[in-house]
Amino acid sequence: MKPKVAFIGTGGTIASIGKGPLDLQDYGANGVVLHADELIARWPETALVADVLPVRYRNIPSTAIDFADWKALALLCQRLVAEHPDLSGIVIGHGTATLEETAYILNLTLKVDVPVVLVGAQRPSSALSTDAGLNIVNAIRVAASAEARGMGVLVLLNDEIQAAREVTKTATLRTQTFRTADFGVLGHADGDAVAFYRRPLRRCCPDTEFDISELDALPRVDIAYAYAGGDGTAVRAFTAAGAKGIVSAGFAPGFSPPGDFEALKEAVAQGVVVVQCTRAGSGRTFRGSRLADAGFLIADNLIPQKARILLSLALTVTHDLEQIARMFRTY
């Protein structure tokens, strides 16, 4: 008997239909985006690997995804598992722009124990040599895999299985865009088998201390991006706008330009939690005496957009710096 896998469609390139097979970039202007059931119907090969339950969410460019969608998707996953006890896993089709952020917040907040896999595509479903169909099939295979349980939320594109915490989009158009810089893939979805080679060690869903089911919003956390000559203007604007936290995307291995550094210290004095990471894309930062004296925390090896998510969630639980530091070590 084939496994049962739910497929939630949120739009994105994977669900888009361009004006023709060579419309590889401007397909969004065509305005045709398939819903979950329509996308599964377009790729009937999905029925070869699972009994697929298509679930309409709403089609939305992933550039417009926000907390309301993250909360709705988390609750939808939980409802599907409650209503379908025979469900082996869940796949969420998603635009690639913010796919890694959706994957990470779900990795920290979902309360289901079945595998959840996010999938996208770099070429629309209508394109010559689209990656959409095979990506969907492989995501379904991974979601149905018993070995995928307990690994948290996963990301599948280009036959590669990645961990939500670690993966990021690295190229605008290439199909191998999603990469895990420091550690590499968890495994592969090949033609003959879904093969895993390592497991993530950091704590993940469903065993986390974060619950967004009753929240209307997350505390405001902004990202201050370091550049030569930065004078703190952006940091002060974030503070004035009511930021409860600021992630400093500093120079590697974790430094800010002097103007930003002074503004960040001012923010700390006003009760803002500052977390230092880097703009490098890989590697750890460290809490040396300069950061410690300034009252900054560190993001370990999280990239800025994921450090922002974890800090936002942490601030729903506590404002104690030691506890927030523990969360960055734990998740």
DOLO-457220 format. One record per residue (C-alpha): residue number from 0; residue in one letter; x, y, z. Coordinates in pm, whole numbers, plus 50000, padded with zeros to 5 digits. Layout:
N
+-----+------+-------+-------+-------+
:  nr : rest :     u :     v :     w :
+-----+------+-------+-------+-------+
: NUM :    A :     X :     Y :     Z :
...
+-----+------+-------+-------+-------+
END
This chain:
331
+-----+------+-------+-------+-------+
:  nr : rest :     u :     v :     w :
+-----+------+-------+-------+-------+
:   0 :    M : 50000 : 50000 : 50000 :
:   1 :    K : 50131 : 50344 : 49909 :
:   2 :    P : 50195 : 50599 : 50185 :
:   3 :    K : 49958 : 50893 : 50227 :
:   4 :    V : 50121 : 51235 : 50200 :
:   5 :    A : 49954 : 51577 : 50216 :
:   6 :    F : 50065 : 51846 : 49972 :
:   7 :    I : 50000 : 52208 : 50076 :
:   8 :    G : 50035 : 52460 : 49795 :
:   9 :    T : 50133 : 52821 : 49863 :
:  10 :    G : 50226 : 52925 : 49510 :
:  11 :    G : 50577 : 53028 : 49409 :
:  12 :    T : 50780 : 52945 : 49100 :
:  13 :    I : 50702 : 52577 : 49141 :
:  14 :    A : 50331 : 52648 : 49081 :
:  15 :    S : 50372 : 52917 : 48817 :
:  16 :    I : 50282 : 52896 : 48449 :
:  17 :    G : 50468 : 53127 : 48213 :
:  18 :    K : 50382 : 53243 : 47864 :
:  19 :    G : 50575 : 52961 : 47704 :
:  20 :    P : 50847 : 52699 : 47756 :
:  21 :    L : 51126 : 52957 : 47731 :
:  22 :    D : 50968 : 53197 : 47980 :
:  23 :    L : 51220 : 53120 : 48254 :
:  24 :    Q : 51233 : 53452 : 48440 :
:  25 :    D : 50937 : 53684 : 48380 :
:  26 :    Y : 50668 : 53418 : 48431 :
:  27 :    G : 50524 : 53605 : 48729 :
:  28 :    A : 50393 : 53869 : 48493 :
:  29 :    N : 50168 : 53605 : 48336 :
:  30 :    G : 49965 : 53586 : 48656 :
:  31 :    V : 49890 : 53213 : 48637 :
:  32 :    V : 49967 : 53018 : 48954 :
:  33 :    L : 49832 : 52669 : 49016 :
:  34 :    H : 49666 : 52566 : 49341 :
:  35 :    A : 49775 : 52247 : 49516 :
:  36 :    D : 49524 : 52018 : 49345 :
:  37 :    E : 49597 : 52171 : 49004 :
:  38 :    L : 49970 : 52131 : 49052 :
:  39 :    I : 49936 : 51766 : 49154 :
:  40 :    A : 49713 : 51708 : 48852 :
:  41 :    R : 49980 : 51861 : 48629 :
:  42 :    W : 50232 : 51610 : 48767 :
:  43 :    P : 50040 : 51279 : 48779 :
:  44 :    E : 50370 : 51099 : 48841 :
:  45 :    T : 50319 : 51187 : 49207 :
:  46 :    A : 50062 : 50907 : 49223 :
:  47 :    L : 50338 : 50656 : 49150 :
:  48 :    V : 50503 : 50720 : 49487 :
:  49 :    A : 50216 : 50807 : 49724 :
:  50 :    D : 49847 : 50870 : 49769 :
:  51 :    V : 49865 : 51248 : 49764 :
:  52 :    L : 49614 : 51463 : 49952 :
:  53 :    P : 49623 : 51809 : 49789 :
:  54 :    V : 49543 : 52091 : 50031 :
:  55 :    R : 49471 : 52442 : 49908 :
:  56 :    Y : 49618 : 52719 : 50119 :
:  57 :    R : 49648 : 53035 : 49913 :
:  58 :    N : 49882 : 53135 : 49637 :
:  59 :    I : 50116 : 53406 : 49753 :
:  60 :    P : 50457 : 53525 : 49633 :
:  61 :    S : 50704 : 53409 : 49894 :
:  62 :    T : 50838 : 53764 : 49911 :
:  63 :    A : 50504 : 53847 : 50080 :
:  64 :    I : 50511 : 53565 : 50337 :
:  65 :    D : 50485 : 53690 : 50694 :
:  66 :    F : 50402 : 53572 : 51045 :
:  67 :    A : 50031 : 53528 : 50970 :
:  68 :    D : 50119 : 53270 : 50703 :
:  69 :    W : 50371 : 53093 : 50924 :
:  70 :    K : 50114 : 53058 : 51199 :
:  71 :    A : 49843 : 52946 : 50955 :
:  72 :    L : 50070 : 52684 : 50798 :
:  73 :    A : 50173 : 52549 : 51138 :
:  74 :    L : 49809 : 52516 : 51245 :
:  75 :    L : 49715 : 52362 : 50910 :
:  76 :    C : 49985 : 52096 : 50948 :
:  77 :    Q : 49860 : 52016 : 51296 :
:  78 :    R : 49500 : 51993 : 51175 :
:  79 :    L : 49593 : 51759 : 50890 :
:  80 :    V : 49775 : 51522 : 51124 :
:  81 :    A : 49479 : 51524 : 51364 :
:  82 :    E : 49227 : 51458 : 51085 :
:  83 :    H : 49434 : 51196 : 50902 :
:  84 :    P : 49598 : 50958 : 51148 :
:  85 :    D : 49730 : 50753 : 50855 :
:  86 :    L : 49929 : 51049 : 50718 :
:  87 :    S : 50294 : 50961 : 50661 :
:  88 :    G : 50417 : 51313 : 50600 :
:  89 :    I : 50347 : 51663 : 50470 :
:  90 :    V : 50498 : 51855 : 50178 :
:  91 :    I : 50465 : 52232 : 50147 :
:  92 :    G : 50519 : 52388 : 49805 :
:  93 :    H : 50677 : 52729 : 49850 :
:  94 :    G : 50849 : 53009 : 49661 :
:  95 :    T : 51224 : 52997 : 49702 :
:  96 :    A : 51277 : 53359 : 49813 :
:  97 :    T : 51180 : 53294 : 50175 :
:  98 :    L : 51159 : 52915 : 50173 :
:  99 :    E : 51448 : 52880 : 50418 :
: 100 :    E : 51282 : 53118 : 50665 :
: 101 :    T : 50947 : 52939 : 50655 :
: 102 :    A : 51128 : 52609 : 50697 :
: 103 :    Y : 51319 : 52733 : 51001 :
: 104 :    I : 51026 : 52886 : 51189 :
: 105 :    L : 50823 : 52569 : 51129 :
: 106 :    N : 51125 : 52371 : 51248 :
: 107 :    L : 51100 : 52563 : 51576 :
: 108 :    T : 50722 : 52574 : 51622 :
: 109 :    L : 50548 : 52274 : 51465 :
: 110 :    K : 50383 : 52031 : 51705 :
: 111 :    V : 50357 : 51731 : 51472 :
: 112 :    D : 50579 : 51424 : 51461 :
: 113 :    V : 50544 : 51337 : 51091 :
: 114 :    P : 50812 : 51460 : 50848 :
: 115 :    V : 50743 : 51801 : 50696 :
: 116 :    V : 50932 : 51885 : 50377 :
: 117 :    L : 50941 : 52220 : 50200 :
: 118 :    V : 50988 : 52213 : 49825 :
: 119 :    G : 51034 : 52478 : 49561 :
: 120 :    A : 51163 : 52513 : 49208 :
: 121 :    Q : 51393 : 52745 : 49018 :
: 122 :    R : 51200 : 52710 : 48693 :
: 123 :    P : 50821 : 52734 : 48657 :
: 124 :    S : 50615 : 52425 : 48587 :
: 125 :    S : 50564 : 52540 : 48228 :
: 126 :    A : 50934 : 52580 : 48145 :
: 127 :    L : 51154 : 52368 : 47929 :
: 128 :    S : 51354 : 52146 : 48164 :
: 129 :    T : 51158 : 52258 : 48469 :
: 130 :    D : 51270 : 52116 : 48802 :
: 131 :    A : 50919 : 52142 : 48948 :
: 132 :    G : 50784 : 51794 : 48876 :
: 133 :    L : 51079 : 51590 : 48999 :
: 134 :    N : 51123 : 51814 : 49302 :
: 135 :    I : 50761 : 51752 : 49404 :
: 136 :    V : 50792 : 51377 : 49352 :
: 137 :    N : 51113 : 51361 : 49552 :
: 138 :    A : 50975 : 51578 : 49832 :
: 139 :    I : 50681 : 51340 : 49862 :
: 140 :    R : 50919 : 51044 : 49874 :
: 141 :    V : 51122 : 51209 : 50150 :
: 142 :    A : 50811 : 51302 : 50351 :
: 143 :    A : 50698 : 50940 : 50332 :
: 144 :    S : 51035 : 50807 : 50444 :
: 145 :    A : 51047 : 50658 : 50794 :
: 146 :    E : 51410 : 50773 : 50820 :
: 147 :    A : 51301 : 51136 : 50786 :
: 148 :    R : 51117 : 51125 : 51120 :
: 149 :    G : 51286 : 51312 : 51401 :
: 150 :    M : 51500 : 51529 : 51173 :
: 151 :    G : 51285 : 51838 : 51197 :
: 152 :    V : 51166 : 52025 : 50891 :
: 153 :    L : 51352 : 51935 : 50573 :
: 154 :    V : 51407 : 52111 : 50241 :
: 155 :    L : 51418 : 51926 : 49908 :
: 156 :    L : 51537 : 52065 : 49576 :
: 157 :    N : 51775 : 51932 : 49311 :
: 158 :    D : 51759 : 51577 : 49459 :
: 159 :    E : 51925 : 51709 : 49778 :
: 160 :    I : 51781 : 51682 : 50130 :
: 161 :    Q : 51878 : 51971 : 50357 :
: 162 :    A : 51811 : 52066 : 50720 :
: 163 :    A : 51588 : 52370 : 50777 :
: 164 :    R : 51832 : 52525 : 51025 :
: 165 :    E : 52131 : 52505 : 50795 :
: 166 :    V : 52020 : 52557 : 50437 :
: 167 :    T : 52011 : 52885 : 50244 :
: 168 :    K : 51947 : 53001 : 49890 :
: 169 :    T : 52279 : 53085 : 49724 :
: 170 :    A : 52206 : 53156 : 49357 :
: 171 :    T : 51939 : 53351 : 49173 :
: 172 :    L : 51868 : 53115 : 48883 :
: 173 :    R : 52071 : 52794 : 48910 :
: 174 :    T : 51890 : 52475 : 49009 :
: 175 :    Q : 52154 : 52388 : 49272 :
: 176 :    T : 52077 : 52710 : 49460 :
: 177 :    F : 51999 : 52563 : 49805 :
: 178 :    R : 52317 : 52482 : 49993 :
: 179 :    T : 52440 : 52404 : 50342 :
: 180 :    A : 52772 : 52583 : 50346 :
: 181 :    D : 52951 : 52428 : 50640 :
: 182 :    F : 52809 : 52078 : 50663 :
: 183 :    G : 52654 : 51974 : 50333 :
: 184 :    V : 52341 : 51777 : 50260 :
: 185 :    L : 52168 : 51531 : 50490 :
: 186 :    G : 52112 : 51295 : 50202 :
: 187 :    H : 51982 : 51246 : 49850 :
: 188 :    A : 51657 : 51148 : 49685 :
: 189 :    D : 51791 : 50932 : 49403 :
: 190 :    G : 51598 : 50727 : 49153 :
: 191 :    D : 51639 : 50404 : 49346 :
: 192 :    A : 51625 : 50524 : 49707 :
: 193 :    V : 51599 : 50805 : 49957 :
: 194 :    A : 51938 : 50789 : 50126 :
: 195 :    F : 52036 : 50975 : 50445 :
: 196 :    Y : 52396 : 51012 : 50563 :
: 197 :    R : 52375 : 51232 : 50873 :
: 198 :    R : 52124 : 51379 : 51118 :
: 199 :    P : 52092 : 51733 : 51255 :
: 200 :    L : 52192 : 51758 : 51620 :
: 201 :    R : 52019 : 52081 : 51723 :
: 202 :    R : 51682 : 52064 : 51895 :
: 203 :    C : 51384 : 52084 : 51662 :
: 204 :    C : 51010 : 52028 : 51634 :
: 205 :    P : 50800 : 51898 : 51792 :
: 206 :    D : 51012 : 51912 : 52109 :
: 207 :    T : 51062 : 52288 : 52145 :
: 208 :    E : 50960 : 52555 : 52395 :
: 209 :    F : 50800 : 52782 : 52135 :
: 210 :    D : 50426 : 52800 : 52072 :
: 211 :    I : 50284 : 53051 : 51823 :
: 212 :    S : 49931 : 52913 : 51812 :
: 213 :    E : 49788 : 53194 : 52026 :
: 214 :    L : 50011 : 53479 : 51907 :
: 215 :    D : 49895 : 53761 : 51682 :
: 216 :    A : 50248 : 53872 : 51597 :
: 217 :    L : 50611 : 53822 : 51688 :
: 218 :    P : 50813 : 54088 : 51869 :
: 219 :    R : 50980 : 54323 : 51623 :
: 220 :    V : 51336 : 54219 : 51541 :
: 221 :    D : 51535 : 54393 : 51267 :
: 222 :    I : 51862 : 54316 : 51089 :
: 223 :    A : 52142 : 54574 : 51067 :
: 224 :    Y : 52368 : 54486 : 50774 :
: 225 :    A : 52731 : 54588 : 50810 :
: 226 :    Y : 52910 : 54782 : 50537 :
: 227 :    A : 53217 : 55002 : 50527 :
: 228 :    G : 53126 : 55342 : 50665 :
: 229 :    G : 52805 : 55236 : 50840 :
: 230 :    D : 52718 : 55516 : 51084 :
: 231 :    G : 52440 : 55369 : 51297 :
: 232 :    T : 52152 : 55544 : 51119 :
: 233 :    A : 51968 : 55219 : 51046 :
: 234 :    V : 52022 : 55087 : 51399 :
: 235 :    R : 51882 : 55404 : 51555 :
: 236 :    A : 51585 : 55394 : 51317 :
: 237 :    F : 51511 : 55034 : 51417 :
: 238 :    T : 51526 : 55128 : 51784 :
: 239 :    A : 51298 : 55428 : 51727 :
: 240 :    A : 51053 : 55203 : 51541 :
: 241 :    G : 51017 : 54986 : 51852 :
: 242 :    A : 51252 : 54698 : 51782 :
: 243 :    K : 51276 : 54459 : 52075 :
: 244 :    G : 51576 : 54291 : 51919 :
: 245 :    I : 51837 : 54368 : 51654 :
: 246 :    V : 52049 : 54115 : 51469 :
: 247 :    S : 52381 : 54263 : 51366 :
: 248 :    A : 52490 : 54105 : 51037 :
: 249 :    G : 52849 : 54208 : 51089 :
: 250 :    F : 53177 : 54162 : 50913 :
: 251 :    A : 53323 : 53814 : 50959 :
: 252 :    P : 53386 : 53679 : 51217 :
: 253 :    G : 53144 : 53915 : 51393 :
: 254 :    F : 53231 : 54285 : 51400 :
: 255 :    S : 53036 : 54601 : 51318 :
: 256 :    P : 53160 : 54931 : 51176 :
: 257 :    P : 53231 : 55177 : 51459 :
: 258 :    G : 52918 : 55384 : 51395 :
: 259 :    D : 52692 : 55082 : 51407 :
: 260 :    F : 52870 : 54944 : 51713 :
: 261 :    E : 52805 : 55260 : 51911 :
: 262 :    A : 52440 : 55266 : 51802 :
: 263 :    L : 52400 : 54901 : 51898 :
: 264 :    K : 52541 : 54972 : 52244 :
: 265 :    E : 52289 : 55254 : 52276 :
: 266 :    A : 52015 : 55008 : 52181 :
: 267 :    V : 52127 : 54764 : 52451 :
: 268 :    A : 52113 : 55047 : 52706 :
: 269 :    Q : 51751 : 55101 : 52603 :
: 270 :    G : 51660 : 54736 : 52663 :
: 271 :    V : 51697 : 54606 : 52306 :
: 272 :    V : 51848 : 54258 : 52276 :
: 273 :    V : 52137 : 54260 : 52027 :
: 274 :    V : 52260 : 53938 : 51868 :
: 275 :    Q : 52580 : 53940 : 51667 :
: 276 :    C : 52618 : 53723 : 51359 :
: 277 :    T : 52797 : 53780 : 51030 :
: 278 :    R : 52718 : 53854 : 50668 :
: 279 :    A : 52969 : 53586 : 50557 :
: 280 :    G : 52715 : 53310 : 50498 :
: 281 :    S : 52898 : 53044 : 50697 :
: 282 :    G : 53100 : 52993 : 51011 :
: 283 :    R : 53052 : 53073 : 51380 :
: 284 :    T : 53090 : 53403 : 51551 :
: 285 :    F : 53231 : 53423 : 51903 :
: 286 :    R : 53153 : 53624 : 52215 :
: 287 :    G : 53486 : 53788 : 52284 :
: 288 :    S : 53542 : 54052 : 52551 :
: 289 :    R : 53437 : 54337 : 52321 :
: 290 :    L : 53094 : 54187 : 52251 :
: 291 :    A : 53049 : 54069 : 52609 :
: 292 :    D : 53134 : 54412 : 52749 :
: 293 :    A : 52882 : 54569 : 52511 :
: 294 :    G : 52611 : 54328 : 52626 :
: 295 :    F : 52571 : 54157 : 52287 :
: 296 :    L : 52479 : 53791 : 52244 :
: 297 :    I : 52600 : 53575 : 51957 :
: 298 :    A : 52411 : 53376 : 51695 :
: 299 :    D : 52659 : 53086 : 51676 :
: 300 :    N : 52655 : 52995 : 51304 :
: 301 :    L : 52301 : 53107 : 51219 :
: 302 :    I : 52274 : 53336 : 50919 :
: 303 :    P : 52107 : 53674 : 50985 :
: 304 :    Q : 51756 : 53593 : 50861 :
: 305 :    K : 51743 : 53280 : 51075 :
: 306 :    A : 51895 : 53449 : 51378 :
: 307 :    R : 51615 : 53704 : 51345 :
: 308 :    I : 51353 : 53427 : 51359 :
: 309 :    L : 51506 : 53259 : 51664 :
: 310 :    L : 51546 : 53590 : 51849 :
: 311 :    S : 51184 : 53682 : 51772 :
: 312 :    L : 51063 : 53350 : 51910 :
: 313 :    A : 51294 : 53371 : 52211 :
: 314 :    L : 51145 : 53708 : 52301 :
: 315 :    T : 50799 : 53549 : 52317 :
: 316 :    V : 50931 : 53336 : 52604 :
: 317 :    T : 51179 : 53551 : 52795 :
: 318 :    H : 51386 : 53868 : 52800 :
: 319 :    D : 51654 : 53713 : 53019 :
: 320 :    L : 51983 : 53729 : 52829 :
: 321 :    E : 52118 : 53406 : 52973 :
: 322 :    Q : 51808 : 53218 : 52865 :
: 323 :    I : 51820 : 53369 : 52516 :
: 324 :    A : 52188 : 53275 : 52492 :
: 325 :    R : 52093 : 52919 : 52590 :
: 326 :    M : 51834 : 52911 : 52311 :
: 327 :    F : 52097 : 53009 : 52053 :
: 328 :    R : 52314 : 52724 : 52179 :
: 329 :    T : 52022 : 52481 : 52176 :
: 330 :    Y : 51844 : 52554 : 51848 :
+-----+------+-------+-------+-------+
END
